[in-house]
Amino acid sequence: MSILINKDTKIITQGITGKTGQFHTEKCQEYANGKNCFVAGVNPKKAGESIFGIPIYGSVKEAAAQTGATVSVIYVPPPGAAAAIWEAVEADLDLVVCITEGIPVRDMLVVRNKMLRKEAAGGKKTLLLGPNCPGLITPDEVKIGIMPGHIHRKGRIGVVSRSGTLTYEAVGQLTEIGLGQSSAVGTGGDPINGLKHIDIMRLFNDDPETDAVIMIGEIGGPDEADAAQWCKANMKKPIVGFIAGVTAPAGKRMGHAGALISGGADTADAKLAIMEECGFKVTRDPSEMGKLIKAMI
């Protein structure tokens, strides 16, 4: 088991012919079962062509119908990325992974509201991961996104983080001490995004092949606190927690669009306190995440 994706997942790449889409699709193909998982690309101007042996279709709907793909990954540049998300949602995919950084907030507001309206009207719920995220990986099976495959190894620890580089840091530590990962998920650093920490923690809690979780957050927004409260009531597995931005000043945006302290409970200290209160083993030193989880299990 794993969460969200496995070696049998069939994937469409939206924006496959752009520089970034080409580079990462090739890397994902080379990793584990990637050759069999990446089955289609989408570019309306290049429909009928192929790249890396992957056929290109004119629309997500057509690509899904022809290949049976249920997941898409988006490398479309910011001005068209929200429309690409909506196209994948309209095609009733299970999961859309949006890597693109810099999508205008208003575009995301519009697409999120359209997703909620579709669901309220009884339409299929499509999960969104990102935008501005590294993607997700189930080691030795498949990776979708921009993370370096070689630092991962199969194991039984789940990793979830808003930050890409901190995901790699946790993964690298787990691999080094021989534990490995069940799945690693980057939820992204934008203020309006899809799956949150709480959603990923639910999935890890239900996954019989995940024994413990490292949850990494950052300043800004209520996501980590919400997840911590849920974990206190429901989570049966040990959790190590880390929040980036202990020294960040209030009111200053730190790298990610969503990393902005706006009041009280979204500082690193406040989040660490809530996580500790909810039974997490918290650390202020990111180099200790692996050691702490090893001690707990």
C-alpha positions in Angstrom: 0.0 0.0 0.0 0.9 3.7 -0.3 -1.2 6.8 -0.5 -2.7 8.4 -3.6 -0.3 6.7 -6.2 1.3 3.4 -6.8 3.1 1.4 -9.5 -0.2 0.9 -11.4 -1.2 4.6 -11.6 -1.6 6.0 -15.1 -0.5 9.6 -15.5 -1.1 12.5 -18.0 1.4 15.3 -18.2 -0.1 18.7 -19.0 2.5 21.0 -20.4 4.7 18.0 -21.5 6.3 19.9 -24.4 7.6 22.8 -22.4 11.2 22.8 -21.1 10.2 22.0 -17.5 7.6 19.5 -18.5 10.0 17.7 -20.8 12.9 17.6 -18.2 10.8 16.2 -15.3 8.7 13.8 -17.4 11.9 12.2 -18.6 13.2 12.0 -15.0 9.9 10.5 -13.8 9.9 8.0 -16.6 13.4 6.8 -15.6 12.3 6.3 -12.0 11.0 2.8 -10.9 7.9 2.0 -12.9 7.7 5.4 -14.6 7.9 4.1 -18.2 4.6 2.3 -17.7 2.9 5.0 -15.6 3.4 8.1 -17.8 0.9 7.3 -20.6 -0.1 10.6 -22.2 0.8 14.2 -22.7 -1.5 17.2 -23.5 -0.8 20.1 -25.8 -3.7 21.2 -28.1 -1.1 22.5 -30.7 0.8 19.3 -30.9 -1.9 16.6 -30.8 -1.0 13.5 -32.7 2.7 13.9 -32.1 4.7 12.0 -29.4 7.6 12.8 -27.1 9.8 10.2 -25.2 7.4 7.6 -26.7 4.4 9.2 -25.0 1.5 10.2 -27.3 0.3 13.8 -27.1 -3.4 14.5 -27.1 -5.4 17.7 -27.7 -7.3 17.6 -24.4 -7.2 15.9 -21.0 -10.6 14.4 -21.6 -9.3 12.7 -24.8 -6.1 11.6 -23.2 -8.0 10.0 -20.2 -10.5 8.3 -22.5 -7.7 6.9 -24.8 -5.3 5.7 -22.0 -7.4 5.1 -18.9 -5.3 7.7 -17.0 -6.7 8.9 -13.7 -4.0 11.3 -12.5 -2.5 14.4 -14.2 0.6 16.5 -13.4 0.7 20.1 -14.5 3.8 22.1 -15.7 1.8 24.7 -17.6 3.2 28.3 -17.0 1.4 30.5 -14.5 -1.0 32.4 -16.8 -2.6 29.1 -18.1 -2.1 26.8 -15.1 -5.5 27.4 -13.3 -7.3 26.7 -16.6 -5.2 23.5 -16.9 -6.3 22.5 -13.4 -9.9 23.1 -14.3 -9.6 21.1 -17.5 -8.3 18.1 -15.5 -11.1 18.5 -13.0 -13.7 18.7 -15.8 -12.3 15.4 -17.2 -13.2 13.7 -13.8 -9.6 12.6 -13.0 -9.0 11.3 -9.5 -6.0 13.5 -8.7 -4.4 16.6 -10.2 -0.8 17.5 -9.2 0.0 21.1 -10.0 3.8 21.9 -9.8 3.5 25.4 -11.2 4.6 28.3 -9.0 3.3 31.8 -9.3 -0.3 31.2 -10.3 -2.3 34.5 -9.6 -4.3 34.1 -6.4 -7.4 35.3 -8.1 -7.1 32.5 -10.7 -6.9 29.9 -7.9 -9.9 31.5 -6.1 -12.0 31.1 -9.2 -10.9 27.5 -9.9 -11.3 26.4 -6.3 -14.9 27.8 -6.2 -15.7 26.1 -9.5 -14.4 22.8 -8.0 -16.6 23.2 -4.9 -19.6 24.1 -7.0 -19.1 21.0 -9.2 -18.9 18.8 -6.1 -21.9 20.4 -4.5 -23.9 19.7 -7.7 -23.1 16.0 -7.3 -20.2 15.9 -9.7 -17.0 13.8 -9.2 -14.6 15.1 -6.5 -11.1 15.5 -8.0 -8.3 15.9 -5.5 -5.8 18.7 -6.1 -2.2 18.6 -4.8 -0.5 22.0 -5.0 -0.1 24.4 -6.8 3.6 25.4 -6.1 4.4 21.9 -4.8 7.2 19.3 -5.5 4.6 16.6 -6.1 4.5 13.1 -4.4 6.3 9.8 -4.6 5.8 6.3 -3.5 9.4 5.0 -3.5 10.4 2.2 -5.8 7.0 2.5 -7.5 6.4 5.9 -9.1 7.2 9.6 -8.7 5.1 12.5 -9.9 6.8 15.8 -9.8 10.3 17.3 -9.3 11.8 15.5 -6.3 15.1 13.7 -6.8 14.3 10.0 -6.9 17.6 8.6 -5.8 17.3 9.9 -2.2 14.2 7.8 -1.6 13.9 4.2 -0.5 10.9 2.0 0.3 10.0 2.0 3.9 7.2 2.6 6.4 7.4 6.3 7.4 5.1 8.8 5.8 6.3 12.4 5.1 4.1 15.4 4.4 5.4 19.0 4.1 4.5 22.4 2.6 8.1 22.9 1.5 9.8 20.9 -1.2 13.3 21.2 0.1 12.3 20.2 3.7 10.5 17.2 2.3 13.8 16.1 0.7 15.6 16.8 4.0 13.3 14.5 5.9 13.4 11.9 3.2 17.2 12.0 3.1 17.5 11.5 6.8 15.1 8.5 6.8 17.0 6.9 3.9 20.3 7.4 5.7 19.2 5.7 8.9 17.7 2.9 7.0 14.0 3.5 7.6 12.7 4.7 4.2 9.3 6.1 3.2 5.9 4.7 2.5 5.0 7.9 0.5 6.3 11.4 0.6 3.9 14.3 -0.3 4.6 18.0 -0.8 1.4 20.0 -0.4 2.8 23.3 -1.7 3.5 26.8 -0.5 0.6 28.8 -2.0 -2.1 30.5 0.1 -4.9 28.7 -1.9 -4.2 25.1 -2.5 -5.8 21.7 -2.6 -5.0 18.9 -0.2 -3.9 20.1 3.2 -1.9 18.5 6.0 -5.1 17.1 7.6 -6.1 15.3 4.4 -2.6 13.7 4.0 -2.6 12.7 7.7 -6.0 11.0 7.3 -4.6 9.0 4.4 -1.4 8.0 6.3 -3.5 7.0 9.4 -5.6 4.7 7.2 -2.6 3.2 5.3 -1.6 -0.2 6.8 1.9 0.2 5.5 2.7 3.5 7.2 3.9 3.1 10.8 4.7 6.7 11.7 4.7 10.2 10.1 7.0 13.3 9.8 4.8 16.4 9.4 6.6 19.5 8.4 4.9 22.9 8.3 5.8 26.6 8.1 4.5 29.9 9.3 1.2 31.3 8.0 -2.3 29.9 7.8 -4.1 27.4 10.0 -3.3 24.2 8.2 -0.8 22.6 10.7 -3.0 23.5 13.7 -6.1 22.0 12.1 -4.2 18.8 11.3 -2.7 18.6 14.8 -6.2 18.9 16.4 -7.5 16.2 14.1 -4.5 14.0 14.9 -5.0 14.4 18.7 -8.6 13.0 18.3 -7.9 10.4 15.6 -4.3 9.5 14.8 -3.1 6.2 16.0 0.6 6.5 14.9 3.6 8.4 16.2 4.3 11.8 14.6 7.3 14.0 14.6 6.6 17.7 13.8 8.7 20.6 12.6 7.7 24.1 11.7 10.0 26.3 9.6 10.3 30.0 10.3 10.9 30.3 14.1 12.9 33.5 13.4 10.5 35.0 10.8 9.3 38.5 11.5 5.5 39.2 11.5 4.0 40.6 8.3 6.9 39.7 6.1 6.4 37.1 3.3 9.1 34.3 3.6 9.7 32.7 0.2 6.3 31.0 -0.2 3.3 33.2 -1.0 1.5 31.5 1.8 4.3 31.9 4.4 3.2 35.1 6.0 2.5 35.6 9.7 -0.7 37.6 9.9 -1.7 37.2 13.5 -1.3 35.1 16.7 -1.7 31.5 16.0 0.2 31.2 12.7 3.7 31.9 14.0 6.1 29.0 14.2 6.1 29.1 18.0 2.3 29.0 18.2 2.1 26.1 15.8 4.8 24.1 17.6 3.0 24.6 20.9 -0.3 23.3 19.4 1.4 20.3 17.9 3.2 19.5 21.2 -0.1 19.8 23.0 -1.7 17.4 20.5 0.9 14.7 21.2 3.4 15.3 18.5 7.1 15.0 19.2 8.2 18.4 18.0 11.7 19.7 17.2 13.1 23.2 16.3 16.1 21.5 14.6 15.3 20.0 11.2 18.4 17.8 11.3 16.8 15.8 14.1 13.6 14.7 12.4 14.9 11.3 11.4 16.6 10.5 14.7 13.4 11.4 16.6 11.2 9.2 14.5 13.6 6.3 14.9 13.5 6.7 18.7 9.7 6.7 18.7 9.3 3.5 16.8 
